[in-house]
Amino acid sequence: MGQKVHPKGIRIGYIRDWDSKWFNLKDMPALIEEDHKIRVFLKDRLKLAAVSRIGIERTGKYLRVNIFTARPGIVIGKKGTDIEGLRTAVEEMSLRKTTINVMEIKRPEIDAQLVAEGVALQLEKQVGFRRAMKRAIERAMQGGALGIKIQVAGRLGGAEIARTEWLKEGRVPLQTFRADIDYGFTEARINMGCIGVKTWIFKKELFKKTDADLMEEVRVIEKEKMEEIAKQAEESQSQGLDPIVDVSEESEAEKIEEQVLKELEDEGDEGVHVRRRTEQEKGKK
C-alpha cells in the first residue's frame, strides 16, 4: 500500500516551521489540547474571515496568537471591537495574558487552505465539482503557482457510491524537500453527506542557486585550490609532460575530416558542371 505522509510534516526542519512554538514537557498534553481548543474556537468565530492558519506562541505567562487571514477587516471589526472580544475570550480559555496579531495574506489564490475552503463553499452551493475545481486551478496558475492539484472525494453529484476525482495542472513534486508545497484540507457538508477536499499547491523551489551563486562557488573553489593547481603546473613543466589538448600537430581525426570535406567539395563541383552541360544541351535543342 502507498505510504502517504503529510506534505507539511515531512518538511518541518527543512523549509517549514511549527504552528505552535513553545516547549513544556510537564504540561505538554494539556497545552496541546488547549491549542486545539483555541484554533477550533477561532475558526468557528471567523468563518467568513478566510483564516488560513493560526500560530500560537507561549512564553511563561504570556500567550501570542497570530491569525493569518485574507480579510483582516472582518477579524479586526469596527474600531477594533471584534478583536478585543476574541482576545478576552482566549484569555478566559488559557488564563494567560494574550495578544492577538492579524497577518494579512496578500495572495489568497495560492494559499492551499483557502483554495480548498473556496471549492468546498462552491460544492455546498450545489456547483458542479469539476467546474469549481477548474476555476480554482485557473486562478492559482494566474496567481503565480508553479503547479496545483485538487482532489475531491465522496458522493459527488449525489451518486449513491462514493468516488474520488482529481485535477492537476503544472508539476507538484511531493518528494522534493526543497519544494515549497502548501497543503490544505476541508470538508463540504451537503445533503448527501460530507465531501472531502484536498489541495496541493507548488509555490516555488527554495535553495535553488542562481547563475551568480554558481559562479561565486566556482571562484571560491579556484581560490582554495589555486596553490595546488600552481604546484601541478610546475611539476608538469619540469617533467616535460604532454599537454592535455595537443594543438601543435594535426590529429588523425582532423586529417580524415579534411579529406572527407575535400571529397564532398569535389563531388559538388562535378554536380555543378553536369547541370551546366545538361542546361546547355537543352538550350541548343
C-alpha positions as CSV (number, residue, x, y, z in Angstrom):
1,M,0.0,0.0,0.0
2,G,1.2,3.6,-0.6
3,Q,2.7,5.2,2.4
4,K,1.4,8.8,2.2
5,V,3.0,11.4,4.5
6,H,1.7,14.9,5.3
7,P,3.4,17.4,3.0
8,K,4.0,19.9,5.8
9,G,5.1,17.4,8.5
10,I,7.8,16.0,6.3
11,R,9.3,19.4,5.6
12,I,9.4,20.6,9.2
13,G,13.0,21.4,10.0
14,Y,13.9,21.9,6.3
15,I,11.8,24.7,4.9
16,R,8.8,24.8,7.3
17,D,8.3,25.7,11.0
18,W,5.9,24.6,13.6
19,D,2.5,26.4,14.0
20,S,2.8,26.1,17.8
21,K,6.1,27.5,19.3
22,W,6.6,26.6,22.9
23,F,8.3,23.9,25.0
24,N,6.9,22.5,28.2
25,L,7.4,18.8,29.0
26,K,5.5,18.8,32.2
27,D,2.2,20.3,30.8
28,M,2.6,19.2,27.2
29,P,-0.7,17.2,26.9
30,A,-2.8,19.9,28.5
31,L,-1.2,22.7,26.3
32,I,-1.7,20.7,23.1
33,E,-5.4,20.3,23.9
34,E,-5.6,24.0,24.8
35,D,-4.0,24.9,21.4
36,H,-6.6,22.7,19.6
37,K,-9.5,24.3,21.5
38,I,-8.2,27.8,20.7
39,R,-7.9,27.0,17.0
40,V,-11.4,25.4,16.8
41,F,-12.9,28.4,18.6
42,L,-11.2,31.0,16.4
43,K,-12.0,29.1,13.2
44,D,-15.7,28.9,14.3
45,R,-15.9,32.6,15.2
46,L,-14.1,33.7,12.0
47,K,-15.9,31.5,9.4
48,L,-16.2,34.4,6.9
49,A,-12.8,35.9,7.5
50,A,-10.9,33.4,5.3
51,V,-8.5,32.3,8.0
52,S,-5.7,30.1,6.6
53,R,-3.8,29.1,9.8
54,I,-3.4,30.1,13.4
55,G,0.0,30.3,15.0
56,I,0.4,30.1,18.8
57,E,3.4,31.2,20.8
58,R,3.9,30.8,24.6
59,T,6.5,32.4,26.8
60,G,5.8,31.9,30.5
61,K,2.5,33.5,31.5
62,Y,2.1,35.2,28.1
63,L,0.3,33.9,25.0
64,R,0.6,35.3,21.5
65,V,-1.9,34.2,18.7
66,N,-1.1,35.0,15.1
67,I,-4.1,34.9,12.8
68,F,-3.3,34.6,9.1
69,T,-6.3,35.8,7.1
70,A,-7.1,37.2,3.7
71,R,-9.8,39.5,5.2
72,P,-8.2,41.4,8.1
73,G,-11.0,43.9,8.3
74,I,-13.5,41.2,9.4
75,V,-11.2,40.0,12.1
76,I,-10.5,43.5,13.5
77,G,-14.1,44.7,13.2
78,K,-15.3,48.3,13.7
79,K,-12.8,50.3,15.7
80,G,-11.2,47.0,16.9
81,T,-14.1,45.8,18.9
82,D,-14.2,42.3,17.4
83,I,-10.5,41.6,18.0
84,E,-10.8,42.8,21.6
85,G,-13.7,40.3,22.1
86,L,-11.6,37.5,20.7
87,R,-8.7,38.4,23.0
88,T,-10.8,38.4,26.2
89,A,-12.3,35.0,25.2
90,V,-8.9,33.4,24.6
91,E,-7.6,34.8,27.9
92,E,-10.6,33.2,29.7
93,M,-9.7,29.9,28.0
94,S,-6.0,29.9,28.6
95,L,-5.8,32.0,31.8
96,R,-2.8,33.9,30.3
97,K,-2.2,37.4,29.2
98,T,-3.0,37.2,25.5
99,T,-2.1,39.3,22.5
100,I,-3.6,38.7,19.0
101,N,-1.8,39.7,15.8
102,V,-3.6,39.8,12.5
103,M,-1.4,38.8,9.5
104,E,-2.8,39.6,6.0
105,I,-2.4,37.0,3.2
106,K,-1.5,39.1,0.1
107,R,-2.2,36.3,-2.4
108,P,-5.1,34.1,-1.2
109,E,-5.4,32.4,-4.6
110,I,-2.2,30.4,-3.9
111,D,-3.0,29.5,-0.3
112,A,-3.9,25.9,-0.3
113,Q,-6.3,26.0,2.8
114,L,-8.2,29.0,1.4
115,V,-8.4,27.4,-2.1
116,A,-9.8,24.1,-0.5
117,E,-12.4,26.1,1.5
118,G,-13.4,28.0,-1.6
119,V,-14.0,24.8,-3.5
120,A,-16.0,23.4,-0.5
121,L,-18.1,26.5,-0.4
122,Q,-18.9,26.1,-4.1
123,L,-19.9,22.5,-3.5
124,E,-22.2,23.5,-0.7
125,K,-23.9,25.9,-3.1
126,Q,-24.5,22.9,-5.5
127,V,-22.0,24.0,-8.1
128,G,-20.5,21.1,-10.2
129,F,-17.4,19.8,-8.6
130,R,-15.4,19.8,-11.9
131,R,-16.4,23.4,-12.6
132,A,-15.3,24.5,-9.1
133,M,-12.0,22.7,-9.4
134,K,-11.2,24.2,-12.8
135,R,-12.0,27.7,-11.5
136,A,-9.7,27.3,-8.6
137,I,-6.9,25.9,-10.7
138,E,-7.1,28.7,-13.2
139,R,-6.9,31.4,-10.5
140,A,-4.0,29.7,-8.8
141,M,-1.9,29.4,-12.0
142,Q,-2.7,33.0,-12.9
143,G,-1.6,34.0,-9.4
144,G,1.9,32.6,-9.9
145,A,1.7,29.0,-8.7
146,L,4.1,26.5,-10.5
147,G,1.6,23.7,-10.0
148,I,-1.6,22.7,-8.3
149,K,-3.6,19.5,-7.6
150,I,-7.1,19.4,-6.2
151,Q,-8.8,16.2,-5.1
152,V,-12.4,15.7,-4.0
153,A,-13.9,12.5,-2.6
154,G,-17.4,11.5,-1.5
155,R,-20.9,11.2,-3.0
156,L,-20.0,13.5,-5.9
157,G,-23.0,14.7,-7.9
158,G,-25.4,12.9,-5.5
159,A,-24.2,9.5,-6.6
160,E,-25.0,6.5,-4.3
161,I,-21.5,5.2,-4.5
162,A,-18.7,7.5,-3.3
163,R,-15.7,8.0,-5.5
164,T,-12.6,10.2,-5.8
165,E,-11.9,12.7,-8.6
166,W,-8.9,15.0,-9.0
167,L,-7.5,17.6,-11.4
168,K,-3.9,18.7,-11.8
169,E,-2.0,21.4,-13.7
170,G,1.7,22.1,-13.7
171,R,4.0,20.0,-11.5
172,V,3.7,19.1,-7.8
173,P,7.0,17.4,-6.7
174,L,5.8,15.9,-3.4
175,Q,9.1,14.0,-2.7
176,T,11.3,17.1,-3.1
177,F,12.0,18.6,0.3
178,R,13.2,21.9,-1.0
179,A,9.9,22.4,-2.9
180,D,7.6,24.8,-1.1
181,I,4.3,22.8,-1.3
182,D,1.3,24.2,0.6
183,Y,-1.3,21.6,1.6
184,G,-4.9,22.3,2.6
185,F,-7.9,20.1,3.7
186,T,-11.5,20.8,4.5
187,E,-14.9,19.2,4.2
188,A,-18.0,20.3,2.4
189,R,-21.2,19.4,4.2
190,I,-24.1,18.8,1.8
191,N,-27.4,17.0,2.0
192,M,-25.8,13.8,0.6
193,G,-23.1,13.8,3.2
194,C,-19.5,15.1,3.6
195,I,-17.2,15.6,0.6
196,G,-13.5,15.9,1.4
197,V,-11.4,18.5,-0.5
198,K,-7.6,18.3,-0.6
199,T,-5.3,20.8,-2.2
200,W,-1.6,20.8,-3.0
201,I,0.0,24.0,-4.4
202,F,3.6,24.1,-5.5
203,K,4.7,27.8,-5.0
204,K,8.4,27.8,-5.6
205,E,11.6,25.8,-5.1
206,L,13.8,27.0,-2.3
207,F,17.6,26.9,-2.1
208,K,17.7,27.0,-5.9
209,K,21.0,28.6,-6.8
210,T,21.2,31.3,-9.4
211,D,23.9,31.7,-12.1
212,A,25.6,34.3,-9.9
213,D,25.7,31.9,-6.9
214,L,27.2,29.2,-9.1
215,M,29.8,31.5,-10.5
216,E,30.7,32.6,-6.9
217,E,31.1,29.0,-5.9
218,V,33.4,28.4,-8.9
219,R,35.5,31.4,-7.8
220,V,35.8,30.2,-4.3
221,I,36.9,26.7,-5.4
222,E,39.5,28.3,-7.7
223,K,40.9,30.4,-4.8
224,E,41.0,27.4,-2.5
225,K,42.8,25.2,-5.0
226,M,45.0,27.9,-6.6
227,E,48.2,26.7,-4.8
228,E,47.6,23.1,-5.7
229,I,47.0,23.9,-9.4
230,A,50.1,26.1,-9.5
231,K,52.2,23.2,-8.0
232,Q,50.8,20.7,-10.5
233,A,51.6,23.1,-13.4
234,E,55.2,23.5,-12.2
235,E,55.6,19.7,-11.9
236,S,54.3,19.2,-15.4
237,Q,56.7,21.7,-16.8
238,S,59.7,20.2,-15.0
239,Q,58.8,16.7,-16.1
240,G,58.0,17.7,-19.6
241,L,54.6,16.1,-19.7
242,D,52.4,16.3,-22.8
243,P,49.6,18.9,-22.7
244,I,46.0,17.8,-22.2
245,V,45.0,19.1,-25.7
246,D,47.7,18.8,-28.3
247,V,47.4,21.7,-30.8
248,S,50.9,21.5,-32.3
249,E,50.2,18.7,-34.7
250,E,47.0,17.7,-36.5
251,S,45.4,14.5,-35.1
252,E,44.3,11.6,-37.3
253,A,40.7,12.5,-36.9
254,E,41.3,16.1,-38.2
255,K,43.1,14.7,-41.2
256,I,40.3,12.3,-42.0
257,E,37.7,15.1,-41.6
258,E,39.7,17.3,-44.1
259,Q,39.8,14.5,-46.6
260,V,36.0,13.9,-46.4
261,L,35.3,17.7,-46.8
262,K,37.6,17.8,-49.9
263,E,35.8,14.8,-51.4
264,L,32.4,16.4,-50.8
265,E,33.6,19.7,-52.4
266,D,34.9,17.8,-55.4
267,E,31.6,15.9,-55.8
268,G,29.7,19.2,-55.5
269,D,31.8,20.8,-58.2
270,E,31.2,17.8,-60.6
271,G,27.5,18.1,-60.0
272,V,27.5,21.8,-60.9
273,H,29.4,21.0,-64.1
274,V,27.0,18.2,-65.1
275,R,24.0,20.6,-64.5
276,R,25.5,23.3,-66.7
277,R,26.1,20.7,-69.5
278,T,22.5,19.5,-69.4
279,E,21.2,23.1,-69.4
280,Q,23.4,24.0,-72.4
281,E,22.2,20.9,-74.4
282,K,18.6,21.7,-73.7
283,G,19.2,25.3,-75.0
284,K,20.7,24.0,-78.2
285,K,17.8,21.7,-78.9
